[in-house]
């Protein structure tokens, strides 16, 4: 016997082992039940309408919408990377069944899945989620006559914002992008090497050796002065190289656009940093990340987490646990006093009439809001009153709405959990954060739908 042989069995096999195994997929597998219940024709028509509303032309090779819709459902119901999604669809039988690929060897790759989600956008994902919620209402699993709403924050996957971190991140990004954005900007990067080296020394000194507030502020001022010179030179170079952009290749254009964005962000951020150094106060509308300037701080007042950094969202929960989500368009959007009315308006637009019962916490209460909600058709307005004001509903109705109001916190906590990944999504733009947020909500609704259908049929789900 050859003792040096390793791998497999040492007993030679009479027939070579098959590399194409045949297995049966359990009928009660979660993904199989989902595949059999979804109206894929209707869903494909919805996705195609979203797609055509974004594209300027239908030219090109037709996309595999059925497979991509299945991949979207798979990513929604369990958090995973695009590479993991590709691998799962390629080798996991229930996932192939969900994507309608059991009769072919083709598999969408990670880039195709990512491009598809990016094409759908936050608005497209919201429309798909609304489709699922309407389906739940038709199945009798969701009750649109009882609704509760609340706002929450979606934290971004960014480091804690601080002035030195912003300045250091700007210099690193400029040096990386300049080398790929054409000859003029490459020459700029070569000229900036000495300045960037000095700046990095000051960043290191600030983080490791500055022990007093005065010393830290002095280093921050010196670093800001270097960044101001670099940003000024960057602006001149971008203006000089503007005509060169069209001659750049794909990634060269991306690098040029990145530099243009960084220049604009730093033009706004430097005065804010100087204001903080001068007064010790944070400027209004402070930029908290140079790469995603749309992000903002959200004061929550929670124990252990007074402020969160990211985007604000509004949630509306139907009785039965299905939720609809809305992302704020700006830092001043979705204030409680306005969203308490906006949630009902969105409900009317989706279902054709206002809910019979509606609840919100005291952040949305005002006598005027109670009147406006009743004027919109809400019969039982359960806004938690402030101070000594009284509830606008009877005690029994109040208890029912308080019970429903508590459950919206559980729904928000669920989508923020590890399974769906609403919080700190791996997104590099505010637009993709919106996509990730809607996808997390879609996953919760899809899983709840399949569990409800299985429970009605007394089927015990596996997988």
N, C-alpha and C positions, 0 to 999 in steps of 0.2 A: 504493500500500500504506500502510495506517495504521501508522506506526512507534510509536505510543503504545500499541498493543494488546499486552498481556502475558498469559501463561498459555496452556498447551496449544500446539497447532500453529498457525502462522499460515496454513496452508493449510486452508480450510474443509472439513469432512467432509460427504460426501454423506448419510450416515445418522448420527444421534446415537449416541454411544458408550453401550453398555449399562452400567447400574449394578448389574446382577444377573448377574455372570459365572458360567459353568458350568465347573467343573474336576473332574478325576478325582483321587481320593485314592489314593495308593500303598498297595497291599496290605501291603507290608513296613514301613510307617511304624510307629514304636514305639507310638503311641496307638491305631492301628487294630488291631494285634496284641493289645494289652491289651483293647480293647473286645470282640474276638471270643473271647477266652479266658475272661474273667470270667463267672461264673454270676450274672448280674444279679438274677435272681429270688431266689436264695438270699441274696445280699447285701442286697437290699431288705428281705427278711423280717427279717434281723438288725438292720438300721437301724431298722425299724419297732418291733421289740421294745425296742431301746435308747430310742427316742423315747417309747414308751408307759410305760417305767419311770421317765421323768423328768416327763412331763406328768401332770396330775391329771385331765384330761378329753380326749376325742378330738374334742370339738366344734370347729367351724371349717372353713375350706376345706382340702381334702386337699392336702398338700404335693407338689411335683414331686420325689419321692424319687429317681427314676432320674437326672434331670438333676443333682440336688445330689450324688448319689453320684459321678457322673462329675467334677463340679467338685472334689470332695474328692480324688479320685485325681489330677487334674491338678495341684492345688496341692501334693500330697504329692511328686510326682515332679520338680518344679522349683520353686524358691523364687520367690514373686511376691507382690505385694500383692493385696488383694481387688479393687481397681479394675483392675489388670492382668489378673486372672483373668476378670472380666466382659468386658473388651475382647477377650481372647483367645478366649473362648467365642463371642462375637458375630461375630468376623470371621475366625477361623482354622478352616478346614474340618476338620482332624483333631480339634481340640478339640470342635467341634460333634458330630462323629461319636462321640467318647468319651462325650458327655453325652446321646446319643440325640436330638439336635435337628436332624438334617439335613432333616426333613420339616416343619419349622415355623420361624417367624421369631422365636418367643419366646426370651428369654435371661434367666436369673436375674441379678438385679442384685447389686452388691457387698454391700449390707446383708443380703440374703436369704442369701447364702453365709456371711457372718460369723455371722448368727443360727443357721444350721444347725450350724456347727462349735461354737459356744458351747453349743447344746443337746446335742450329742453328749458334750461334756465329755471330760476325760482318761480316765475309765473307759470311755466308749463308744468312743473312739479306740483304746484298748488292746484291746478286744474285736474291733474290726475288724482290727487288726494280728494278733491271734491267729488269726483266720479265714484270713488270707493265709498265715501260717506253717504252719497245718494243711494248707492247699492245697498248699504246697511239699512237705510230707512225702508227701502222696498222689501227687504227680507224681514223687517220687523225687529231688527236687532238694535236699532237706534230710534229714539223718540225725539223728533225735532220740536215738540211742543214745550219741552223743558230744557233750558240752556243756562249755563253759567259761564262767566268769562273772567279772565285775569291777564295780567301782563307778567313777563319774566325776561331775563337776560340770557342771551347766548354768548358765553365766553369764547373769546378767540384764542387760538393756540399761539400766543405771543408772550415774550418775557414781560415781567413787570416794568412798566414804562418809567424811565428816568432820563435826565438830560444827557448824561455822558453816554448812556447806551444808545440814544438816538444818534448822537454825533458819530460814534464809532461805527454804528451800523451803516450810516450814510457813506462814510469813507470806504468801508469794505465793499459795499455794493457798487459804488462809482468805479473803483479800481477793477472789479471783476467785469463789469459791463463795458467799460471803455475799450478793453482789449479786443472786443468783438464788433464794435460799432463803426468801423471805417478807419481810414488812415489818420484823419485829423484828430479824432478822439483817442486813437491809440498813441499818438504823439503826446497828447495831453496826459495820458496815464504815465508815460515815461517821465514827463516833467514833474509830475506830482509825487514821485517816489520818495524824495527827501522830505517833503512836507508831511506825507502820510506816516513816514517813519517817526518823525518828531511827535506827531499826534498820538501814535500808538504808545509811545513812551509816557506821554501825559495821561493816557487812559490807564495804563498800568500803575502809574504813581497814584492816581486818584483812587483806584480800587484797593491797592495794597498798602500804601504808605501814608496817605493823607489822613490824619487822625482828628483834626478839628474842622468845624464848619467853615471857618475862614480859609483854611488851606484847600478844602474841597471846592469852594466857590472860586478861588483864584485859579485853580487848574481848569475848572469848567469854563471860565472866561477866556483863558488862553486857548483852550481847545476850540471854543466857539469862534475865536478870531481866525484860527487856521481853516476851519470849515467854511467860514464866510469867504475867505480868499479862494479856496478850492471851488466853491459854488459859483463865485463870480467868473472864474476862468472857465468853468464848465458851461455857463450860460453863453459866453462869447464863442466857445468852440462849437456849441450846438447851433448857434446862429450862422456861423461860418460854414458848417458842414450840413446845413439844412438841405441843400440840393443833392447831397450825396446819398440821402436816405433811400431814394427810389432805386439806386444801383446796388443796394445791399441785398444779400441773400436773406432767407427767411429768419434765421436766428440773429442775423445782424440787425434787421429791422426791429425785432423784439428787444435787443439790447439798446438800440437807439431810443425807442419809446420809453424804456425803463429809465434811461438817463434823463430824458425830458421830464418824466414824472417826478423823479428824485429832485431835480432842479426846482420845479414848482413847489414841491412840498417843503424843501429847505428854505425857500424864500418866505414862506409863512411861518415856519417853525423857529427860525433864528430870532425874530422879534419876540416870540413867546418865551423863549429861553432867557433872553436878556431881561424881559419884564419880570420873570421869576427871580433872577439874580438880583435885580434892583429892589423889588418889593417883598419877595418871599411868598408871593401869592401866585396861584395858578391862573393863567390867562383864560378868558372865556373862549370856548371852542378849541381848547388845547388839543393838538395832534398827539396821539399816543403811540403811533407806529408809523415809521417812514415808508414802509412797504404797503400798508393798507390804511391810508389816511382817512378812510370813511369811518373807521372805528371810533368809539367814544367811551367815556367813563359813565357808568350808570350807578348812581347812589342808591343802594338797596336798604341800608340800615340794619343788616342782619348781624347776628352775633358771630364774630369770627370772620365776617366778610362784609365790611361796610360798603365797599365799592367793587363792582365787576367791570371788566373791560371787554367790550364786544359790541353786539347789536341788541336792540330791544325788540321783543316779539309780543304779539297779542294772541291769546288762545281762547277759543270758544268750545266748550264741551257739551255735547248732546247727552241726554240721559241714555245710558247704555255704555258710555265710556269712549265714544268716537269723538275725535277732536279735529278742529280746523285751525290753521295757523296763519298769522299775518305778520310779515316783517316790517319794521319801521323804515320809512324812506329817509329819515334823518334823525338827528339826536333829539329834536323837539317833537317828533311825531309819536303817536300812541301814548300820550299822557292819559292817565286814568280818567280824567274828567271828560275827555273826548272819546276814548276807546269804548267806554261804557255804552255810548250811543252808536259808535261805528260798528261794533260787533252785531248789534241788532239790524243795522242797515245791510250789512253783508249777509246776514241770515235771510232777510227778506229777498234780497237779490238772488239767492241760491234756491230757496224753497217757495218763494212766492208770497209768503205771509210771515208775520212776526210770531215768535214763540208765545205760547199762552203764559208760561211762567219763566221769569228771568232773574238771575241773581248775580250780584257783584259785591266786592268788599267795600269798606267805607271810603276807600280812595276815590271811588266814582260817585259817591253820594252828593246830592244837592237837591233841594226842593225843585229846582228848575229841571234837573235831569229826570226826576220822577214824573213830572208833568209831560216832558217830551217823550218818554218811553210809553206812557199811556196813550199819548196821541199817535204813536206809531203802531198801536194795536196790542201792546203787552198788557194783559189783564192783571197779572200778579207780579208786581214790581218788588223784588226782594233785595233792594240796595241796603246794605248794612248802614244804619244812620250814625251820624257823628254827634257827640255831646249828648244832650238831653232830647234830641229829636226822636220821634216815634217811628216804628216800622209802618210801611204803607200797606201791610198785609196782616191777616189774622194770625193768631198764634200757631194754629195747625199748619197753615201754609208756610209760615216763617220757619218752623222746625224742618219741614220738608226741604225748603230751599237752602237752609243752613247745611243740612246733610249733603245736598248736591254740591254746594259751594266748597265743602271740605274736600270732596273727591277730585276736584280739578287740580288740587295740589299734588295728589298722587299721580295723575296723568302727566303733569309736567315733570315730576321726579322720574317717572318711568322713561320718557323720551331722553332725559338727560343722563340716563344710566349707561353702563358699558355696552349693553346690547344694541342700542340704536345710535349712540354717539352724537346727540344733538349738541352737547357742550364740547368745546375745544376740538372742532372738526379739523382734519388735515387739509385745510383750504388756504390758498394764498391770495385770495381776493374776497371782498365783501360779497360779490355776486355768487361765488361758489359757496360761501358760508350760507347764503340763502338757499341754495340748492340742497346742501347737506341738512339744513334744518327741516325743510319740507320733506326730504327723503326719510328722515327719522320719524316724522309724524306719520308718513305713509306706511312705514314699517309697523308701527304700533297699530294702526287701523287695519292693515291686512291680517296681522296675527290675530287680532281680536275678532275679525270677521270669520276666519277659518275656525277658530275655537268655538264661536257661537254656532256655526253650521254643524260642526262635528258633534257638539253637545246636543243639538236638536235631534240628530240622527243616532245618538247614543254610540258614537264612534270614538274609540280611544286613540288619540293621535300619537304617532311616534316620530322621531327625527327632530 
